[in-house]
Amino acid sequence: MKRTFFLLAVTAILVACGNKAAEQKAASDKDFQEQCRQTIEACSQLEKAVGELSTNTSYERICEVQKMTNDLAFNYDAASLDSAQLARAKEVDGLIREVKGSIALHIDETVKQGYWYLVNQPEVLLSETTEYPLYLERGEKLYVNITTEKPADIRIYNVDSHQLLRSYIGKSRVNDSIAISFSSINLVEINPRARQYASIEITYHPNSLDRLGSPKQVTTKQVDGEKGDFRVKTVKGIKMKNLFEEPRKFTLRGQLKAAFSGSYRAIVAVQVPAGATDILYSLRISTNEPDRSSDGKFHDNMETSYKRIKMLGLPVYESHTGHGIIATLLGENQPLREEDAYINMYVFYNAAQAKKFQDGADPAKLAYSVDYSTMGTQSCNGRIPSKGYKTIYLGFLNERMRYNNYVWLEAVSAVQNTEYFKTEYIVK
């Protein structure tokens, strides 16, 4: 009796376990089938999203669909599946690969056929030649759509090969495309001829989504060039020459002291080099005789200022319109002033008049340049036009009765000089 009861109990337990295992397997299969259904639905939704992409779709939306595609996956443990489930899993996995491949082709085609902006200026005012440097890769295509109020000159260059690719002279509308044969910097140049408005659209077909998302930028800077360089520009500059090997130093005695020794007058003849349009001078006046460390550095300091202006990457004269490059240079190199030190400086273009001044004639009775002479001047610098003379005479006079003035005179000539600039392009 007891044995019979035990067998019945064991049988009941085995049946219960079998039922429980069957229920667990059924639940697991249901979860698996639901996972398959959700994955297939995701593929369907993704295909729909991709089908809505067009050449007008934003880059951000394309990237969003691309991320959804990358995230699409069907994860399963082959060892835990029966043969039917494994076959189904492989079927879903194959569908994912097929969908991903199709989407990749569609996105690639959408990107390559889209017109993606490099420049978008629907209303821009042009007053001078404007350049748009662009880096493009081999196989890409450049599209240029430019409209101007009046005829303008538009050129497209390959900067690396120095080749002119297109030229549209005197056109108010340009709509053209260029197939890019080599990876290079390309340049769209617009010369408006006169101040006018323009609408500028420059687009391209990129090679890939990565190119669209991370386009290479082109920066520029102006550097010194030489005659004959690619697209070199000429500007009016100046060439400076030191006229004294060292500062002309002299003493103007007080007029009472000059009655016994020395002189309260001095004449300095400045030789003007051929072609020089101006003489630039630095005049330091002091009641103390010792030199300063800055004496004798006028020419070097002027050269340094001039080079600094050029390093700004701007044409020398044009960049200082309304102020003058010479005024700028002189303004940056003013000598230190002493309040109690002042004299008169007279500019003579005539040797005979200068000689009379030296011999003691009253300056009021002499023909000196009123425009460039200065009365009661303290330490200063200035400009004297040469007016074609080979020699300019500077007369100095100390009007003070008791006090000596010590004078340091430096001078450089300024010769107009043609300088060459070119643009350097850097891909980043």
C-alpha positions as CSV (number, residue, x, y, z in Angstrom):
1,M,0.0,0.0,0.0
2,K,2.7,2.4,1.0
3,R,4.7,1.6,-2.2
4,T,1.6,2.2,-4.4
5,F,1.1,5.6,-2.8
6,F,4.8,6.5,-3.3
7,L,4.6,5.7,-7.0
8,L,1.5,7.7,-7.5
9,A,3.1,10.7,-5.8
10,V,6.3,10.5,-7.9
11,T,4.1,10.3,-11.1
12,A,2.2,13.4,-10.0
13,I,5.4,15.3,-9.4
14,L,6.8,14.3,-12.8
15,V,3.6,15.3,-14.6
16,A,3.6,18.7,-12.8
17,C,7.3,19.3,-13.7
18,G,6.6,18.3,-17.3
19,N,3.7,20.7,-17.4
20,K,5.7,23.5,-15.9
21,A,8.6,22.9,-18.4
22,A,6.2,23.0,-21.2
23,E,4.7,26.2,-20.0
24,Q,8.1,27.8,-19.6
25,K,9.1,26.7,-23.2
26,A,5.9,28.1,-24.5
27,A,6.5,31.4,-22.7
28,S,10.1,31.6,-24.0
29,D,8.9,30.9,-27.6
30,K,6.3,33.6,-27.2
31,D,8.9,36.1,-26.1
32,F,11.2,35.1,-29.0
33,Q,8.4,35.5,-31.5
34,E,7.5,38.9,-30.1
35,Q,11.2,39.9,-30.4
36,C,11.2,38.8,-34.0
37,R,7.9,40.8,-34.6
38,Q,9.3,43.9,-33.0
39,T,12.6,43.7,-35.0
40,I,10.6,43.2,-38.3
41,E,8.4,46.2,-37.4
42,A,11.5,48.3,-36.7
43,C,12.9,47.3,-40.1
44,S,9.6,48.4,-41.7
45,Q,9.5,51.7,-39.8
46,L,13.1,52.4,-40.7
47,E,12.5,51.6,-44.4
48,K,9.6,54.1,-44.3
49,A,11.8,56.8,-42.7
50,V,14.5,56.2,-45.3
51,G,11.9,56.4,-48.1
52,E,11.0,59.9,-46.9
53,L,14.6,61.1,-47.3
54,S,15.2,63.4,-50.3
55,T,17.8,65.9,-51.5
56,N,16.0,68.5,-49.5
57,T,16.3,66.6,-46.2
58,S,18.4,68.2,-43.6
59,Y,21.8,66.8,-42.7
60,E,20.6,66.4,-39.1
61,R,17.6,64.2,-40.2
62,I,19.9,62.0,-42.4
63,C,22.2,61.5,-39.4
64,E,19.3,60.6,-37.2
65,V,18.2,57.9,-39.7
66,Q,21.8,56.8,-40.0
67,K,22.0,56.3,-36.3
68,M,18.7,54.4,-36.2
69,T,20.1,52.1,-38.9
70,N,23.4,51.6,-36.9
71,D,21.4,50.7,-33.8
72,L,19.2,48.2,-35.6
73,A,20.2,44.7,-34.4
74,F,18.7,41.3,-33.4
75,N,20.5,39.7,-30.5
76,Y,20.0,36.0,-29.7
77,D,21.8,33.0,-28.2
78,A,21.9,30.2,-30.8
79,A,22.6,27.6,-28.2
80,S,19.3,28.3,-26.4
81,L,17.1,28.0,-29.5
82,D,15.6,25.0,-31.1
83,S,15.9,24.3,-34.8
84,A,12.8,26.2,-35.7
85,Q,13.7,29.2,-33.6
86,L,17.2,29.2,-35.0
87,A,15.9,29.2,-38.5
88,R,13.6,32.1,-37.7
89,A,16.4,34.0,-36.0
90,K,18.6,33.6,-39.1
91,E,15.8,34.8,-41.3
92,V,15.3,38.0,-39.2
93,D,19.1,38.5,-39.1
94,G,19.2,38.3,-42.9
95,L,16.4,40.8,-43.2
96,I,18.4,43.3,-41.1
97,R,21.4,42.9,-43.3
98,E,19.3,43.4,-46.4
99,V,17.6,46.5,-44.9
100,K,20.9,48.0,-43.7
101,G,22.5,47.5,-47.2
102,S,19.5,49.1,-48.9
103,I,19.4,52.0,-46.5
104,A,23.2,52.6,-46.9
105,L,22.7,52.8,-50.7
106,H,19.7,55.2,-50.3
107,I,21.5,57.5,-47.9
108,D,24.6,57.6,-50.1
109,E,22.5,58.4,-53.1
110,T,20.6,61.1,-51.3
111,V,23.8,62.7,-50.1
112,K,25.6,62.6,-53.4
113,Q,22.6,64.0,-55.3
114,G,21.8,66.7,-52.9
115,Y,22.8,70.4,-53.3
116,W,24.6,71.2,-50.1
117,Y,25.6,74.8,-49.3
118,L,29.2,75.9,-49.2
119,V,28.1,79.6,-49.5
120,N,24.6,81.0,-49.1
121,Q,24.4,84.7,-49.3
122,P,21.1,85.7,-50.9
123,E,21.8,89.4,-50.4
124,V,25.3,90.7,-50.0
125,L,26.8,94.1,-50.9
126,L,30.1,93.9,-52.8
127,S,32.4,96.9,-53.1
128,E,35.7,95.1,-54.0
129,T,36.9,91.8,-55.3
130,T,35.7,89.0,-53.0
131,E,37.0,85.5,-52.9
132,Y,35.5,82.2,-51.7
133,P,38.2,79.4,-51.2
134,L,36.7,75.9,-51.0
135,Y,38.2,72.5,-50.6
136,L,36.7,69.8,-52.7
137,E,37.6,66.1,-53.2
138,R,38.0,64.2,-56.4
139,G,34.7,63.0,-57.7
140,E,32.7,65.8,-56.2
141,K,30.8,68.4,-58.2
142,L,30.8,72.2,-57.6
143,Y,27.8,74.3,-58.5
144,V,27.9,78.1,-58.8
145,N,24.8,80.3,-59.0
146,I,25.6,84.0,-58.8
147,T,23.4,87.0,-59.7
148,T,24.5,90.6,-59.6
149,E,22.7,93.9,-60.3
150,K,25.1,94.9,-62.9
151,P,27.8,93.1,-65.0
152,A,30.6,91.7,-63.0
153,D,33.7,89.5,-63.6
154,I,33.6,86.0,-62.1
155,R,36.5,83.5,-62.2
156,I,37.0,80.0,-60.8
157,Y,40.5,78.7,-60.2
158,N,42.2,75.6,-59.1
159,V,44.5,77.1,-56.5
160,D,46.8,74.1,-56.3
161,S,47.5,73.8,-60.0
162,H,47.2,77.6,-60.6
163,Q,44.7,76.9,-63.4
164,L,41.8,79.1,-64.4
165,L,38.9,76.7,-64.7
166,R,36.1,79.2,-65.7
167,S,35.9,82.8,-66.6
168,Y,32.7,84.9,-67.0
169,I,33.5,88.5,-67.9
170,G,30.9,91.2,-67.8
171,K,28.1,88.8,-66.7
172,S,25.2,89.6,-64.3
173,R,24.1,85.9,-64.0
174,V,26.2,82.8,-63.8
175,N,24.8,79.3,-63.3
176,D,27.4,76.6,-64.0
177,S,28.9,73.4,-62.6
178,I,32.4,71.9,-62.5
179,A,33.3,68.2,-62.0
180,I,36.2,68.0,-59.6
181,S,38.9,65.8,-61.1
182,F,41.5,66.2,-58.3
183,S,41.2,66.9,-54.6
184,S,42.2,70.5,-54.3
185,I,41.4,74.0,-53.1
186,N,39.1,75.8,-55.6
187,L,38.5,79.5,-55.6
188,V,35.5,81.5,-56.7
189,E,36.4,85.1,-57.3
190,I,33.9,87.9,-57.9
191,N,35.0,91.3,-59.1
192,P,31.9,93.6,-58.9
193,R,33.6,96.4,-60.9
194,A,31.4,98.8,-58.9
195,R,29.6,98.8,-55.6
196,Q,26.5,96.6,-56.0
197,Y,24.4,93.8,-54.5
198,A,24.7,90.2,-55.3
199,S,23.1,86.9,-54.6
200,I,25.6,84.1,-54.1
201,E,24.9,80.4,-53.9
202,I,27.7,77.9,-54.0
203,T,26.7,74.3,-53.5
204,Y,28.3,70.9,-54.1
205,H,27.6,67.1,-54.3
206,P,29.8,65.6,-51.6
207,N,31.3,62.1,-51.8
208,S,29.9,60.9,-48.6
209,L,27.9,61.7,-45.4
210,D,31.2,62.0,-43.5
211,R,32.4,64.7,-46.0
212,L,29.1,66.5,-45.5
213,G,29.4,66.3,-41.7
214,S,33.0,67.3,-41.5
215,P,33.9,69.6,-44.4
216,K,37.5,70.8,-44.5
217,Q,37.8,74.6,-44.0
218,V,40.2,76.8,-45.9
219,T,41.8,79.8,-44.1
220,T,43.8,82.5,-45.8
221,K,46.5,85.0,-45.0
222,Q,48.4,87.6,-47.1
223,V,52.1,87.1,-47.5
224,D,54.9,88.8,-49.4
225,G,55.0,87.7,-53.1
226,E,57.1,88.3,-56.1
227,K,56.3,89.5,-59.6
228,G,54.9,86.7,-61.6
229,D,53.4,84.7,-58.7
230,F,50.0,83.2,-59.1
231,R,47.3,85.9,-58.7
232,V,49.8,88.3,-57.2
233,K,48.6,91.8,-56.2
234,T,50.7,94.9,-56.5
235,V,50.3,97.8,-54.0
236,K,52.0,101.1,-53.4
237,G,54.5,100.8,-50.6
238,I,57.5,102.8,-49.5
239,K,61.2,101.9,-49.2
240,M,63.1,103.7,-46.5
241,K,66.7,104.6,-46.4
242,N,68.7,106.0,-43.4
243,L,70.2,109.4,-44.4
244,F,72.7,109.7,-41.5
245,E,75.0,107.0,-40.4
246,E,74.4,108.2,-36.8
247,P,72.2,111.0,-35.3
248,R,73.4,114.5,-36.1
249,K,73.9,115.9,-32.6
250,F,74.6,119.6,-32.0
251,T,74.2,122.2,-29.3
252,L,72.2,125.4,-29.6
253,R,73.7,127.8,-27.0
254,G,71.5,130.2,-25.1
255,Q,71.7,133.6,-26.8
256,L,73.6,135.3,-23.9
257,K,76.1,132.4,-23.8
258,A,76.5,132.4,-27.6
259,A,77.7,136.0,-27.3
260,F,80.9,134.6,-25.8
261,S,81.2,131.1,-27.5
262,G,79.3,128.7,-29.6
263,S,76.1,129.6,-31.6
264,Y,72.4,129.5,-31.0
265,R,71.9,128.6,-34.7
266,A,72.7,125.5,-36.8
267,I,72.1,124.4,-40.4
268,V,71.9,120.7,-41.4
269,A,72.0,119.9,-45.1
270,V,69.9,116.7,-45.9
271,Q,70.8,115.0,-49.2
272,V,67.7,113.6,-50.9
273,P,68.2,110.3,-52.8
274,A,67.0,109.9,-56.3
275,G,63.3,109.1,-56.4
276,A,62.6,110.0,-52.8
277,T,59.3,111.8,-52.4
278,D,59.6,112.6,-48.8
279,I,62.1,113.1,-46.0
280,L,61.0,111.8,-42.6
281,Y,62.8,113.1,-39.6
282,S,62.9,112.6,-35.8
283,L,63.9,115.6,-33.7
284,R,64.8,115.2,-30.1
285,I,65.4,118.3,-28.0
286,S,66.7,118.3,-24.5
287,T,68.2,120.5,-21.9
288,N,70.5,117.7,-20.9
289,E,73.5,116.7,-22.9
290,P,73.7,112.9,-22.4
291,D,72.5,110.5,-25.1
292,R,69.5,108.2,-24.7
293,S,69.5,104.5,-25.7
294,S,66.8,105.3,-28.2
295,D,69.0,107.7,-30.2
296,G,69.9,106.4,-33.6
297,K,67.0,103.9,-33.8
298,F,64.6,106.0,-35.8
299,H,65.2,104.2,-39.1
300,D,65.0,100.7,-37.4
301,N,61.9,101.6,-35.5
302,M,60.2,102.9,-38.7
303,E,61.1,99.7,-40.5
304,T,59.7,97.7,-37.7
305,S,56.4,99.6,-37.7
306,Y,56.2,99.2,-41.5
307,K,56.7,95.5,-41.3
308,R,54.1,95.1,-38.6
309,I,51.6,96.9,-40.8
310,K,52.5,94.6,-43.7
311,M,52.1,91.5,-41.5
312,L,48.4,92.4,-41.0
313,G,48.0,91.0,-44.4
314,L,46.6,94.2,-45.9
315,P,47.8,96.3,-48.8
316,V,50.0,99.0,-47.2
317,Y,48.5,102.2,-48.6
318,E,44.9,101.0,-49.0
319,S,44.7,99.7,-45.4
320,H,45.3,103.2,-44.0
321,T,43.1,105.2,-46.4
322,G,42.2,108.6,-44.9
323,H,45.1,108.6,-42.4
324,G,48.2,107.9,-44.5
325,I,50.8,105.3,-44.1
326,I,53.5,107.9,-43.4
327,A,51.4,109.6,-40.7
328,T,50.8,106.2,-39.1
329,L,54.5,105.4,-39.0
330,L,55.5,108.8,-37.6
331,G,52.7,108.5,-35.0
332,E,54.1,105.3,-33.7
333,N,57.6,106.6,-33.3
334,Q,57.3,109.9,-31.5
335,P,60.4,110.9,-29.5
336,L,60.0,111.7,-25.8
337,R,59.3,115.3,-25.1
338,E,60.8,117.6,-22.4
339,E,58.5,120.5,-21.5
340,D,61.3,123.0,-21.1
341,A,63.1,122.1,-24.3
342,Y,62.0,123.9,-27.4
343,I,63.5,125.6,-30.5
344,N,62.5,126.9,-34.0
345,M,63.1,124.8,-37.1
346,Y,63.2,126.3,-40.6
347,V,63.0,124.4,-43.8
348,F,64.9,125.9,-46.8
349,Y,64.8,124.6,-50.3
350,N,67.3,127.3,-51.4
351,A,71.0,127.1,-50.5
352,A,71.5,130.8,-50.6
353,Q,68.7,131.4,-48.2
354,A,70.1,128.7,-45.9
355,K,73.5,130.4,-46.0
356,K,72.0,133.8,-45.0
357,F,70.3,132.1,-42.0
358,Q,73.6,130.5,-41.0
359,D,75.3,134.0,-41.2
360,G,72.7,135.5,-38.8
361,A,70.0,136.9,-41.0
362,D,66.6,137.5,-39.5
363,P,64.5,134.5,-40.5
364,A,61.5,136.7,-41.0
365,K,63.3,138.2,-44.0
366,L,64.2,134.8,-45.5
367,A,62.3,132.6,-47.9
368,Y,61.6,129.4,-45.9
369,S,58.8,126.9,-46.1
370,V,56.0,128.1,-43.9
371,D,54.1,124.8,-44.3
372,Y,56.9,122.6,-42.9
373,S,58.8,124.9,-40.6
374,T,57.9,124.8,-36.9
375,M,58.2,127.6,-34.3
376,G,58.7,126.7,-30.7
377,T,58.7,123.0,-31.4
378,Q,59.4,120.4,-28.8
379,S,60.7,117.0,-29.6
380,C,58.8,115.7,-32.6
381,N,59.0,114.0,-35.9
382,G,57.6,114.9,-39.2
383,R,57.5,114.8,-43.0
384,I,59.0,117.2,-45.5
385,P,58.2,116.6,-49.2
386,S,61.3,116.7,-51.4
387,K,59.6,118.6,-54.3
388,G,62.3,117.4,-56.6
389,Y,65.1,119.1,-54.8
390,K,68.4,117.1,-54.2
391,T,69.2,118.9,-51.0
392,I,66.9,120.2,-48.2
393,Y,68.4,122.6,-45.6
394,L,67.1,122.5,-42.0
395,G,67.8,125.6,-39.9
396,F,67.6,125.4,-36.1
397,L,67.4,128.4,-33.8
398,N,67.4,128.7,-30.0
399,E,65.4,131.7,-29.0
400,R,66.0,131.2,-25.3
401,M,68.4,133.7,-23.7
402,R,70.1,131.7,-20.9
403,Y,69.5,128.0,-21.5
404,N,71.2,125.6,-23.9
405,N,69.3,123.1,-26.0
406,Y,70.8,119.9,-27.2
407,V,69.5,118.5,-30.4
408,W,69.5,115.0,-32.0
409,L,68.4,114.8,-35.6
410,E,67.7,111.6,-37.5
411,A,66.2,111.3,-41.0
412,V,65.2,108.7,-43.5
413,S,64.0,109.0,-47.1
414,A,60.8,107.5,-48.4
415,V,60.7,106.3,-51.9
416,Q,57.5,105.0,-53.4
417,N,57.9,101.3,-54.1
418,T,55.8,98.6,-55.8
419,E,55.2,95.7,-53.5
420,Y,53.8,92.3,-54.2
421,F,51.3,90.4,-52.1
422,K,49.8,87.0,-52.6
423,T,47.3,84.9,-50.7
424,E,48.3,81.7,-48.9
425,Y,45.6,79.1,-48.5
426,I,45.6,76.6,-45.6
427,V,43.3,73.6,-45.4
428,K,42.2,72.7,-41.9
